[in-house]
Amino acid sequence: MRVIAVLATALYSSAALLGQVRADDTDDAVESSSTLAEETSTTSAIEKPTFTPSNIKADFFEQFTDDWDKRWKPSHAKKEDSKTTEEWAYVGEWAVEEPHVFKAIEQDKGLVVKNPAAHHAISAKFPKKIDNHKNTLVVQYEVKLQNGLECGGAYMKLLQDNKALHAEEFSNASPYVIMFGPDKCGATNKVHFIFKHKNPKTGDYEEKHLKSAPPAKITKGTTNLYTLIVQENNEFEIKINGESSKKGNLLEDFTPSVNPDKEIDDPKDTKPEDWVDEARIPDPEATKPEDWDEDAPFEIIDEEATKPDDWLENEPTMVPDPEAEKPEDWDDEEDGDWIPPMVPNPKCDEVAGCGKWEPPTKRNPAYKGKWTPEYIDNPAYKGVWAPAKIPNPDYFEDKTPAKFEPMGAIGFEIWTMQSDILFDNIYIGHSVEDAEKFKAETYDVKHAIEVAEEEATKPPPAKEPPKSPMDLKFMDDPVHYVREKVDLFWAIAKNDPVEAVKALPEVAGGIGALAVTIIALIVGIVGVSAAPPPKVQKAAEKVKQSVMDTKDQVVDAASTGADKAQVELNKRTTRSSGPAE
C-alpha cells in the first residue's frame, strides 16, 4: 500500500508539472484559435449591399441592367488588317453577369469578355449624339481584370456619329473620335488617350496620340476606375481610381501636333557647291619633327634580360605520352609506324621553362607611330547648311481641338489573351460632379469590399523560428522542447542551482518527480519481503522533503528567475533556434 501511495504521489507531481508545460502551450493554442476565429468572423462579417440602379443622369449611362441587350449589339464584321491578307472575324463572345472574383455587390452585373485569344467587338448607340462644344467632356468606366492581364486591351472607343453607323458592322475600321483606356502587352503598359482631328484644309482625319501616357493599373480581381476629363480650354486630366495620373493640353502634349509648323524647309533649295561645312581641318603649316621616326617598332628585344638559372634548354617542351598504348587493331604495314601522341613535358612545369631560351620583348621607348598634323579651326567654315524656310502652304491653326466631332456610339473593339474582363458603370457626359457622385455610389463601395476580401483570402504569414528556448512551444516539437529546456537548466545550474530552479521550475519539478518515482520503486521492491531499512526510509523522506522545498521555491521565486537567466539565454539563442539533432 505504501508503494502505491508513494507512486501515486510521484505521478501526481509529474502530471501537475507536465500540466504546467501543457498549460503554456494550451494558452498559445487558445490565442491562435481566437485569432483565427476573429479572422473568420471578419471575413464572414463583410456586408455586401444589393445592387440598386443609380439616379444619376448623363448623355450615356450604363450599369448593365436586365434590358442591356436592347442597347448593346455584338459585331459580326471582318477585321481589316493592312499588314496581312488574312481576315479576322470577331468571334469573341460577350455576356452580362456577376463577377466570379471578389464579388462586392449582390446582383451587380457587368459586360464580360468571355473568350481568351479572340477578337471581340460590341457597341451601343447613344440616345442622341454627344456634342461637347462649349462643354466639358467626362468619360468614366470600371475595368475588372478577373484573370489579370498579360496581353490585351481594355479600352473603349467613342464612335463618330454618322448615318452609316451599324452595330453589326462595327470593326477596327469604324471611324472613332476618342479612344481611351488601358492596354498592356509585354513591355507596353499604358492608358491610351487618342483623338482624331480633322484637317480643316484637306478634310483628312489624323490620330493624335498622348505623349508619355500614364501606366495602366493592372490588378487581378479588384476593380479599377478610369476617368478622362477634357475641358473646353483644351486642358485634360486622366484619373485612375480617383487619383490624378496625367494632366496636359491638347495643343502641347500630343503627337503629331494638332497644328503644323508655320514654316517648312524649301524643297527646291540646294546646298551651294562652294559651301564649306568642315568645322576643323589639318594645320597646313605643321611639319613633322626631324627626330620623328615613323619606322620605329612598337616593341624591341629586352637586352637586359638574362636566362633563368633553372631553364632546361636541353629539354623539349613536348614529349611522347608515356601512358599511350598502340591500338590493338593497328597494322604497321597498312597504318605505318605507330607514334604515340605528344603531351607537355612534365619537367617544364617545375622550372622557368624548356627548350631554346630567347630574351623577351619590351615596349620601345622611341616608338611614336605615324605622324599626323594637328587640327585647327577652319577659317573658311560657314556652318551646317540647312535649306531656307518658306511659308507652309498647308498651315492652319485650330485653337479649339477640344471641340471634338459629334459622337454617336460607344464600342469595345479589343483583342486579349485573357478572358473575363468585366466592364461596368459607364458614364459619358459633361458633369465632373456627377461623375464623382457616381464613383462614390459604385466604385468606392465596391473597391473597399474587394480589398477586404482580398486581404481575408491571403495566407497567414509564415511563423518565425523561436529565437531562444523560452520561445519554444511544447506542441511544435515535444522532444526538442524537453531537450532544450533540460540543457538550459543544467547550463544555469552549473553557476547557480537556485537560479536554475527559479528560471525553469517545470524542469526542476520534473527532475524531483522522477527522483521520487525512483525512490518509491526502490522502497516498493524492498518492502515486498520486509519493512524497509531505516536508511531507505530516511532517504525517501529526504527526497520527499526536497521536492516540497523545491515546489515552495518555485512558487516564491519563479517570477524573478527568468530575468536573471537572460544572460544564459542570450548565449544559447543561436543553438536553440535550430532543429533538434
ABEGO torsion letter per residue (X at the ends): XAAAAAAAAAAAAAAAAAAAAAAAAAAAAAAAAAAAAAAAAAAAABBBBBBBBBABBBABBBAGBAAAAAABBBBABBBBBAABABBBBBABBBBBBBBABGBABBGBBBBBBABBGBBBBBBBBBABBBBABGBBBBBBBBBBBAAEBABEBABBBBBBBBAABBAAABBAABBBABBBEBBBBEABBBBBBBBBBBBAAAGBBBBBBBBGBBBBBBBBGBBBBBBBBBBAAGBBBBBBGGBBABBBBAAAABOBBABBBABBBBAABBBBAABBABABBBBAABBBBAABBAABBABBBBAABBBBAABBAABBABBBBAABBBBAABBAAAAEBBBBBBBBBAAAAABAEBEBBBBBBBBBAABAEBBBBBBBBBAABAEBBBBBBBBBAABBBBABAABBBBBABBBBBBBBABBGBBBBGBBBBABAAAAAAAAAAAAAAAAAAAAAAAAAABBBBBBBBBABAAABBAAABAAAAAAAAAAAAAAAAAABAAAAAAABAAAAAAAAAAAAAAAAAAAAAAAAABBBBAAAAAAAAAAAAAAAAAAAAAAAAAAAAAAAAAAAAAAAAAAAABBBX
